[in-house]
Amino acid sequence: MHKNIFTNKKVKEILKHLCEWGASGLIGAIIGMFFSLNYFKAFIITIIFSVITFIVLVILSCFDKKYDILGILKAEISAGNHPTVIQIGYTLSRPLHLSGRYAMREAIGHQTLNACRKLDASRKIRINDTKVSVRYIEAKTLIDDLGWNVYLLGQSDVAIENIETGIEIAKSLSEYKLVVKGYRHILGICDAINNKEKRDNAEASARTILNSQEYRATFLTDEAYHHAVAEFNYAYAKTLIDENSDKALEIALNVQKVFSAEQTEDMDRYCKTFDLIGDIYAYSEKPEKLKKSRSVYLKGITECERHGRSERLIRIAIDYINLLLKMMRVCPNIFGFSSWEQQIDKEEKDIYGPMSRFSTS
């Protein structure tokens, strides 16, 4: 029986019902035997239930094996079809990240990396009608699938080590965009684990590349270049909130201008900047800054609603409600509300009311 049959949640649920069904049938047959004293019929009924249960389990096992992606990749590697493994793994990486299937992404990432290291590094693999070098895919897998993704699974040290290896490979290929992405990941990880020295080193290394002519030359337009720099600055500003909020705010406001500019318009990231700026103000204990935070969050909620960014709207709304709770504690008379609880309930309804338009039902 295929080992994954016991790890699949849906299959385990089916097995549970099967066992319950089989057990009830067997008990029924035994009870029937005592009442009818017909041992032969009881024996036949027991055999029938056992056979049906066995057949269903075999079918489930085969079905699970048929659609086991890891099993397919391992079989392809064993057969020497390494380009196929790379094509599948590279293509699935982004969808698995967006769907939050981090464990599956890591497992497939290991298979992709294994396949890459069995091929000539200079070989190119066709991915969606574009030829990509094996060495580049190896670097990207280390930075994303086995880097940031592994950090999301709680393995910070392993993640940093893999990302640094990927960065060195990307540098050797002069893939500066991938290098900067690697440093951006390290920024976030080091901030989370409070390793400021390593964070500052990563930021300084990234700046050297961001300011280089070689990096700038990889963009077709100045707007695209400024957009890429803004992406890095956004990540860096998040790490400064509890250390230098004034600098974080200055960077965040500049980033917002870039993302909202007509030439580089990016409404998704533009909406995210309201969350970031609101967080920067909300970190303070000063009433005037908390008021600004409230105003920024509300503006962000409006912009998310206008641009259809439902997921980001929910995140900002949660931060907004947490801000109100903080304001109730830090400065209870800031708005003169007689009942903060009622005010929070009212504003929460006002925020989540428009969410009905995002419903797909």
VEXDREN-2710 file (C-alpha; in Angstrom, 1 decimal):
% VEXDREN-2710
k/r/px/py/pz
1/MET/0.0/0.0/0.0
2/HIS/1.3/3.4/-0.9
3/LYS/2.7/5.2/2.1
4/ASN/1.0/8.5/1.3
5/ILE/-2.4/7.0/1.8
6/PHE/-2.1/7.5/5.5
7/THR/-0.8/11.1/5.3
8/ASN/-3.6/12.5/3.1
9/LYS/-6.2/14.1/5.2
10/LYS/-9.1/13.3/2.8
11/VAL/-8.1/9.7/2.5
12/LYS/-7.8/9.3/6.3
13/GLU/-11.3/10.7/6.6
14/ILE/-12.6/8.1/4.1
15/LEU/-10.7/5.3/5.8
16/LYS/-12.2/6.3/9.1
17/HIS/-15.7/6.0/7.7
18/LEU/-14.8/2.7/6.0
19/CYS/-13.6/1.3/9.3
20/GLU/-16.7/2.4/11.1
21/TRP/-18.9/0.9/8.3
22/GLY/-16.9/-2.3/8.3
23/ALA/-17.0/-2.6/12.0
24/SER/-20.7/-2.0/12.2
25/GLY/-21.3/-4.6/9.5
26/LEU/-19.2/-7.1/11.3
27/ILE/-21.0/-6.5/14.6
28/GLY/-24.3/-6.7/12.8
29/ALA/-23.3/-10.1/11.4
30/ILE/-22.3/-11.4/14.7
31/ILE/-25.5/-10.2/16.4
32/GLY/-27.5/-11.7/13.5
33/MET/-25.7/-15.0/14.1
34/PHE/-26.8/-15.1/17.7
35/PHE/-30.4/-14.3/16.9
36/SER/-30.7/-16.6/13.9
37/LEU/-28.2/-19.2/14.9
38/ASN/-27.2/-19.3/11.2
39/TYR/-23.5/-19.5/11.4
40/PHE/-23.1/-19.9/7.7
41/LYS/-24.9/-16.7/6.8
42/ALA/-23.0/-14.8/9.5
43/PHE/-19.7/-16.1/8.1
44/ILE/-20.7/-15.1/4.5
45/ILE/-21.7/-11.6/5.5
46/THR/-18.4/-11.1/7.4
47/ILE/-16.4/-12.3/4.3
48/ILE/-18.4/-9.9/2.0
49/PHE/-17.7/-6.9/4.2
50/SER/-14.0/-7.8/4.5
51/VAL/-13.6/-8.2/0.8
52/ILE/-15.4/-4.9/0.0
53/THR/-13.3/-3.0/2.5
54/PHE/-10.1/-4.5/1.0
55/ILE/-11.1/-3.6/-2.6
56/VAL/-11.9/0.0/-1.6
57/LEU/-8.6/0.3/0.2
58/VAL/-6.7/-0.9/-2.9
59/ILE/-8.6/1.5/-5.1
60/LEU/-7.8/4.4/-2.8
61/SER/-4.2/3.4/-2.7
62/CYS/-3.9/3.3/-6.5
63/PHE/-5.8/6.6/-6.8
64/ASP/-3.5/8.3/-4.3
65/LYS/-0.4/6.9/-6.0
66/LYS/-1.6/8.0/-9.4
67/TYR/-1.8/11.7/-8.3
68/ASP/1.3/11.7/-6.0
69/ILE/3.4/14.4/-7.5
70/LEU/6.5/13.6/-5.4
71/GLY/6.2/10.0/-6.4
72/ILE/6.1/11.0/-10.1
73/LEU/9.2/13.3/-9.7
74/LYS/11.1/10.5/-7.9
75/ALA/10.2/8.1/-10.6
76/GLU/11.3/10.5/-13.3
77/ILE/14.7/11.1/-11.5
78/SER/15.2/7.3/-11.2
79/ALA/14.5/7.1/-15.0
80/GLY/17.0/9.8/-15.7
81/ASN/14.4/12.3/-16.9
82/HIS/15.9/15.2/-15.1
83/PRO/14.7/18.0/-17.4
84/THR/11.1/16.9/-16.9
85/VAL/11.6/17.1/-13.1
86/ILE/13.0/20.6/-13.4
87/GLN/10.1/21.7/-15.7
88/ILE/7.5/20.4/-13.3
89/GLY/9.2/21.7/-10.1
90/TYR/10.0/25.1/-11.5
91/THR/6.4/25.6/-12.8
92/LEU/4.7/24.5/-9.6
93/SER/6.9/26.6/-7.3
94/ARG/4.9/29.9/-7.5
95/PRO/1.4/28.3/-7.3
96/LEU/2.4/26.3/-4.3
97/HIS/3.7/29.5/-2.6
98/LEU/0.5/31.4/-3.3
99/SER/-1.7/28.6/-2.0
100/GLY/0.4/28.2/1.2
101/ARG/1.5/24.7/0.6
102/TYR/5.0/25.3/2.0
103/ALA/5.8/21.7/2.9
104/MET/5.0/20.4/-0.5
105/ARG/6.9/23.3/-2.1
106/GLU/10.0/22.3/0.0
107/ALA/9.7/18.7/-0.9
108/ILE/9.4/19.4/-4.6
109/GLY/12.2/22.0/-4.3
110/HIS/14.6/19.2/-3.1
111/GLN/13.7/17.1/-6.1
112/THR/14.2/20.1/-8.5
113/LEU/17.6/20.8/-6.9
114/ASN/18.6/17.2/-7.1
115/ALA/17.7/17.1/-10.8
116/CYS/19.6/20.3/-11.5
117/ARG/22.8/18.9/-10.0
118/LYS/22.6/15.9/-12.2
119/LEU/22.8/17.9/-15.4
120/ASP/25.4/20.1/-17.0
121/ALA/25.1/23.5/-15.4
122/SER/25.3/25.3/-18.7
123/ARG/22.4/23.3/-20.1
124/LYS/19.2/25.2/-20.8
125/ILE/15.7/23.9/-20.0
126/ARG/12.6/25.2/-21.8
127/ILE/10.1/26.7/-19.4
128/ASN/6.9/28.1/-20.9
129/ASP/8.6/28.7/-24.2
130/THR/11.6/30.4/-22.6
131/LYS/15.0/28.7/-22.2
132/VAL/16.4/29.0/-18.7
133/SER/19.8/27.7/-17.6
134/VAL/20.0/24.9/-15.1
135/ARG/22.4/26.9/-13.0
136/TYR/19.8/29.8/-12.7
137/ILE/17.1/27.4/-11.7
138/GLU/19.4/25.9/-9.1
139/ALA/20.0/29.4/-7.6
140/LYS/16.3/30.3/-7.7
141/THR/15.3/27.1/-6.0
142/LEU/17.8/27.7/-3.2
143/ILE/16.6/31.3/-2.7
144/ASP/12.9/30.7/-2.9
145/ASP/11.8/27.0/-2.5
146/LEU/14.5/26.0/-0.1
147/GLY/15.2/29.5/1.2
148/TRP/12.3/31.9/2.1
149/ASN/9.9/29.0/1.9
150/VAL/11.9/27.0/4.4
151/TYR/12.0/30.0/6.7
152/LEU/8.2/30.0/6.6
153/LEU/8.3/26.5/7.8
154/GLY/10.4/27.6/10.8
155/GLN/13.9/26.7/9.8
156/SER/15.7/30.1/9.7
157/ASP/19.3/28.9/9.8
158/VAL/18.8/26.4/7.0
159/ALA/16.9/29.1/5.0
160/ILE/19.7/31.7/5.3
161/GLU/22.4/29.1/4.4
162/ASN/20.5/28.0/1.3
163/ILE/19.8/31.6/0.3
164/GLU/23.4/32.6/0.6
165/THR/24.4/29.7/-1.5
166/GLY/21.8/30.7/-4.1
167/ILE/23.1/34.3/-4.0
168/GLU/26.7/33.2/-4.8
169/ILE/25.4/31.2/-7.8
170/ALA/23.3/34.1/-9.0
171/LYS/26.3/36.4/-8.7
172/SER/28.4/34.0/-10.8
173/LEU/25.7/34.3/-13.5
174/SER/25.4/38.1/-13.2
175/GLU/21.7/37.5/-12.4
176/TYR/21.5/40.7/-10.3
177/LYS/17.8/40.7/-9.9
178/LEU/17.9/37.3/-8.3
179/VAL/20.8/38.4/-6.1
180/VAL/18.8/41.4/-4.8
181/LYS/15.8/39.1/-4.2
182/GLY/18.0/36.8/-2.1
183/TYR/19.2/39.7/0.0
184/ARG/15.6/40.9/0.4
185/HIS/14.7/37.5/1.8
186/ILE/17.7/37.6/4.2
187/LEU/16.5/41.1/5.4
188/GLY/13.1/39.7/6.4
189/ILE/14.5/36.6/8.1
190/CYS/17.2/38.4/10.1
191/ASP/14.6/41.0/11.2
192/ALA/12.3/38.2/12.4
193/ILE/15.1/36.5/14.4
194/ASN/16.6/39.9/15.6
195/ASN/20.0/39.5/13.9
196/LYS/20.5/43.1/13.1
197/GLU/24.2/42.8/12.2
198/LYS/23.5/40.2/9.5
199/ARG/20.5/42.3/8.3
200/ASP/22.7/45.4/7.9
201/ASN/25.3/43.4/6.1
202/ALA/22.7/42.1/3.7
203/GLU/21.3/45.6/3.2
204/ALA/24.7/47.1/2.4
205/SER/25.5/44.3/0.0
206/ALA/22.2/44.8/-1.8
207/ARG/22.7/48.5/-2.0
208/THR/26.0/48.0/-3.8
209/ILE/24.2/46.1/-6.5
210/LEU/21.2/48.3/-6.6
211/ASN/23.4/51.4/-7.2
212/SER/25.5/49.6/-9.9
213/GLN/25.3/50.3/-13.6
214/GLU/25.3/46.6/-14.3
215/TYR/22.1/46.2/-12.3
216/ARG/20.4/49.2/-13.8
217/ALA/21.3/48.0/-17.3
218/THR/19.1/44.9/-16.8
219/PHE/16.0/47.1/-17.0
220/LEU/14.4/48.4/-20.2
221/THR/13.2/51.6/-18.6
222/ASP/14.1/53.9/-15.7
223/GLU/10.6/53.4/-14.3
224/ALA/11.1/49.6/-14.1
225/TYR/14.4/50.2/-12.3
226/HIS/12.9/52.5/-9.7
227/HIS/10.0/50.1/-9.2
228/ALA/12.5/47.3/-8.4
229/VAL/14.4/49.5/-6.0
230/ALA/11.2/50.5/-4.3
231/GLU/10.4/46.8/-3.8
232/PHE/13.6/46.4/-1.9
233/ASN/13.1/49.6/0.1
234/TYR/9.6/48.4/1.1
235/ALA/11.1/45.3/2.6
236/TYR/13.9/47.3/4.3
237/ALA/11.5/49.8/5.8
238/LYS/9.5/47.0/7.5
239/THR/12.7/46.0/9.4
240/LEU/13.2/49.6/10.7
241/ILE/9.8/50.1/12.4
242/ASP/11.0/49.3/15.9
243/GLU/14.5/50.8/15.4
244/ASN/14.2/54.0/13.5
245/SER/10.6/54.8/12.7
246/ASP/11.4/58.2/11.2
247/LYS/13.7/56.6/8.6
248/ALA/11.2/53.8/8.0
249/LEU/8.5/56.4/7.4
250/GLU/10.6/58.4/5.0
251/ILE/11.4/55.3/3.0
252/ALA/7.8/54.1/3.0
253/LEU/6.4/57.4/1.8
254/ASN/8.8/57.4/-1.1
255/VAL/7.9/53.8/-1.9
256/GLN/4.3/54.7/-2.0
257/LYS/4.9/57.5/-4.5
258/VAL/6.7/55.0/-6.8
259/PHE/4.0/52.4/-6.7
260/SER/1.3/54.9/-7.3
261/ALA/3.1/56.7/-10.1
262/GLU/1.4/56.4/-13.5
263/GLN/4.5/55.0/-15.2
264/THR/5.0/52.2/-12.7
265/GLU/1.5/51.8/-11.3
266/ASP/1.2/48.8/-9.1
267/MET/-2.0/48.9/-7.1
268/ASP/-1.4/45.8/-5.2
269/ARG/1.8/47.1/-3.7
270/TYR/0.4/50.6/-3.5
271/CYS/-2.3/49.2/-1.2
272/LYS/0.3/47.4/0.9
273/THR/2.1/50.6/1.6
274/PHE/-0.9/51.9/3.6
275/ASP/-0.5/48.9/5.9
276/LEU/3.2/49.6/6.3
277/ILE/2.8/53.3/6.9
278/GLY/0.0/52.7/9.4
279/ASP/2.1/50.1/11.2
280/ILE/5.0/52.7/11.5
281/TYR/2.7/55.3/13.1
282/ALA/1.0/52.6/15.2
283/TYR/4.3/51.6/16.8
284/SER/4.4/54.9/18.7
285/GLU/2.7/55.6/22.0
286/LYS/2.0/59.2/21.1
287/PRO/-1.7/60.1/20.6
288/GLU/-1.0/62.3/17.5
289/LYS/0.9/59.5/15.8
290/LEU/-1.8/57.0/16.7
291/LYS/-4.4/59.4/15.1
292/LYS/-2.3/59.4/11.9
293/SER/-2.1/55.7/12.0
294/ARG/-5.9/55.5/12.2
295/SER/-6.3/57.9/9.3
296/VAL/-3.8/55.9/7.1
297/TYR/-5.4/52.6/7.8
298/LEU/-8.9/54.0/6.9
299/LYS/-7.4/55.4/3.7
300/GLY/-5.8/52.0/3.0
301/ILE/-9.1/50.2/3.5
302/THR/-10.8/52.6/1.1
303/GLU/-8.1/52.1/-1.5
304/CYS/-8.3/48.3/-1.1
305/GLU/-12.0/48.4/-1.6
306/ARG/-11.7/50.6/-4.7
307/HIS/-9.1/48.4/-6.3
308/GLY/-10.7/45.1/-5.3
309/ARG/-7.8/44.0/-3.0
310/SER/-9.9/42.0/-0.6
311/GLU/-7.1/40.0/1.1
312/ARG/-5.1/43.2/1.8
313/LEU/-8.3/44.9/3.0
314/ILE/-8.8/42.2/5.6
315/ARG/-5.2/42.5/6.8
316/ILE/-5.4/46.3/7.2
317/ALA/-8.8/46.0/8.9
318/ILE/-7.3/43.6/11.5
319/ASP/-4.4/46.1/12.1
320/TYR/-6.9/48.9/12.4
321/ILE/-9.0/47.1/15.0
322/ASN/-5.8/46.3/17.0
323/LEU/-4.9/50.0/16.8
324/LEU/-8.3/51.0/18.3
325/LEU/-7.6/48.6/21.1
326/LYS/-4.2/50.1/21.7
327/MET/-5.7/53.6/21.6
328/MET/-8.3/52.6/24.2
329/ARG/-5.4/51.5/26.5
330/VAL/-3.0/54.4/25.8
331/CYS/-5.3/57.4/25.3
332/PRO/-8.9/56.5/26.3
333/ASN/-10.1/60.1/26.0
334/ILE/-8.5/60.9/22.6
335/PHE/-11.9/61.0/20.8
336/GLY/-14.1/61.5/23.8
337/PHE/-16.0/58.2/23.2
338/SER/-18.0/57.2/26.2
339/SER/-17.8/53.6/25.3
340/TRP/-14.8/52.3/23.4
341/GLU/-16.2/48.9/23.0
342/GLN/-19.3/50.2/21.3
343/GLN/-17.2/52.4/19.1
344/ILE/-14.9/49.5/18.1
345/ASP/-17.9/47.3/17.3
346/LYS/-19.5/50.0/15.2
347/GLU/-16.3/50.7/13.2
348/GLU/-15.6/47.0/12.7
349/LYS/-19.1/46.7/11.1
350/ASP/-18.4/49.7/9.0
351/ILE/-15.2/48.2/7.7
352/TYR/-16.3/44.7/7.1
353/GLY/-19.7/45.7/5.6
354/PRO/-18.2/46.4/2.2
355/MET/-16.6/43.0/2.1
356/SER/-19.9/41.5/0.9
357/ARG/-19.2/42.8/-2.6
358/PHE/-16.1/40.5/-2.7
359/SER/-18.2/37.5/-2.1
360/THR/-18.1/34.9/-4.9
361/SER/-21.3/33.2/-3.9
END
